[in-house]
Amino acid sequence: MLYVFAHPDDAEYFCGGCIISNSQNEKNETIVCCATREEDEKTALIRKKETINAFLDYNVKLDWLEFCDGQFFYDRMHFQKIKSYIDSISPDIIITHNQYDYHNDHRILARMVFDASSYRYPVLQTDTINGNDFTPELFVDITNNMEKKLSMLSCHSSQLASVNYIDMVKILNLSRGLQYTGKTNCYCEAFGYFSRYHANEIEKRIRKLFCLGD
Ligand SMILES: [Zn+2]
């Protein structure tokens, strides 16, 4: 299972609950963080360390692609890097950003992952940052891992000074839980199908990978 996200903290925010759950079920998980270069090297180093700390207790592999934060372009260089990286992993399934998310880097990366995967790898897109412009097709109940997810996110203290991602993700996952179950004490992460891969095989793999049963 491969998670392709733009910035440090994105994987935790958008699907941290699923990553924790899959890690506990000993799924083979790789998270690639694409934008590990910043305007200044000190910030880049801090953000990398925060990501390493966030996943310290979990059995996941972390990779980095050294794109520049805020400077993603859909060009040959970026596309080839993404495509070669995905081919080197040859994942059963890929999870990436939502194609309509708020951040330019997120949207461009989602589009490149979609095109690089083509019909060869199944892809899921995550929720948007606040649930706008997205009707989910798959909900995963993360209630049991919500506290752990929040403590992963809290490792990113350099980001939390300016935006309260903790409260934002609580509200987002709670509203998806309400939408899915009608209950007010359930937290869910939401996903949508996002590839040219044949749907029956995608469903089969998702059920297996998320341990959803038949
Ligand atoms: Zn981001």
Residues whose N, C-alpha, C, O or C-beta is under 5 A from the ligand:
A	BS01	ZN	A6 H7 D10
